[in-house]
Amino acid sequence: MPKTKTRASVKKRFTVTASGKLKRRHAYHSHILTKKSNKRKRALCAYSTVSNADAKVLNEMLGR
């Protein structure tokens, strides 16, 4: 059976932490920042972990 290819788009957007969880960036932090509060922009700047429901599919895409 052939090996599954890693999805390049997923490889660029997610990183795996030491504990095996997937780390992701928040959306809505690239443009139209003038109307957003500083608190909201600071929160969007931080990384977050992927939910367990999505992690299963993403791990398959990463070939894990």
N, C-alpha and C positions, 0 to 999 in steps of 0.2 A: 504494500500500500504506500502511495507517495506521501511525502511530507507535506504538511499544510504550510502555505506561504503566510508570512507575517504581513498584515495590512500596514502599508507605509503611513497612511494618514493617522492611524491609531498610535503607531510608534512615535510619531512626532508630537502628539498631543498629550500623551499620558506617560508618567514615569512610575516605576515600581519602587515602593519604599522597602526598608530593610525587613519589615514584618510581613511583606508580601501584598500590602494594600496598594491600590492605584491612586495616584495623586493627579489632580486636574486643576485647571485654571477656571476662574469665573468668567462668565460672559458679561457683555455690556460694559467693558472697561477700555474699549479701544477708541471711541469717538463720542461726540455730543456730551462732553464732560462738564460743560459750564452749568448746566441745569441740575446736576447731581451734587448732593452735599458732600463735604469733605469726609464725613463719617462713612457715607455709602461708598465713596471711591476707595477709601482705605480698606474697607471690608472686601470689596471686589478685587483688590490687589493681592490678597492672601490666597494661598493654595487651599484646596479642600480635597477630601477623599471621595471616591466614587461609591455610590450606594451598592449594597450587596446584590440587589436585583440586576443592576447594570454590569457589575463586575464580572459575572459569569460569562456574559456574551463578549465583553472586552478581552477577557483572558483567552478566550478561544481565538479571537482575532489576532492576539499577540503571539499565538502559538504556544501558550503555557498550559 
